Amino acid sequence: MRSFITLILSSLIASPVLAGGFDRPIPQAQSATAEFWYALACLALVVAMVVVQRLVSRK
């Protein structure tokens, strides 16, 4: 009997009626500052990969 009550309560709590609707996030436009820092990070990544490739090829 106790497990039956638990089953009923858990199914009522998890019902889709109580669930809120999903609001899709709206993407924001990037600012010029964000684009600058992204470009700088991309260049730094490329430079770091070149340095690692040179270090590995020397051995």
C-alpha positions as CSV (number, residue, x, y, z in Angstrom):
1,M,0.0,0.0,0.0
2,R,2.8,2.4,0.9
3,S,4.6,1.8,-2.4
4,F,1.3,2.4,-4.2
5,I,0.9,5.8,-2.5
6,T,4.5,6.6,-3.4
7,L,3.9,5.7,-7.0
8,I,0.8,7.9,-7.2
9,L,2.5,10.8,-5.5
10,S,5.6,10.6,-7.7
11,S,3.6,10.4,-10.9
12,L,1.5,13.4,-9.8
13,I,4.6,15.5,-9.0
14,A,6.3,14.6,-12.3
15,S,3.2,15.4,-14.4
16,P,3.8,17.6,-17.5
17,V,1.1,19.9,-16.3
18,L,3.4,21.2,-13.6
19,A,6.4,21.6,-16.0
20,G,7.1,25.0,-17.3
21,G,7.5,25.7,-21.0
22,F,10.9,25.9,-22.5
23,D,12.0,29.4,-23.7
24,R,14.8,29.2,-26.3
25,P,17.7,31.5,-25.5
26,I,18.1,34.4,-27.9
27,P,21.6,34.7,-29.1
28,Q,23.2,38.2,-28.6
29,A,25.3,39.9,-31.2
30,Q,29.0,40.0,-30.5
31,S,30.5,43.4,-29.8
32,A,33.7,44.6,-31.5
33,T,35.6,44.1,-28.3
34,A,34.5,40.5,-28.1
35,E,35.5,39.9,-31.7
36,F,38.9,41.4,-31.0
37,W,39.5,39.2,-28.0
38,Y,38.3,36.1,-29.9
39,A,40.7,36.9,-32.8
40,L,43.5,37.4,-30.4
41,A,42.8,34.1,-28.7
42,C,42.7,32.3,-32.1
43,L,46.1,33.7,-33.0
44,A,47.5,32.7,-29.6
45,L,46.2,29.2,-30.1
46,V,47.8,28.9,-33.5
47,V,51.1,30.3,-32.2
48,A,51.0,27.8,-29.3
49,M,50.4,24.9,-31.6
50,V,53.3,25.9,-33.8
51,V,55.6,26.1,-30.8
52,V,54.4,22.7,-29.6
53,Q,55.0,21.2,-33.1
54,R,58.5,22.6,-33.2
55,L,59.3,21.3,-29.7
56,V,58.0,17.8,-30.6
57,S,59.8,17.6,-33.9
58,R,63.2,18.4,-32.4
59,K,63.2,15.2,-30.3
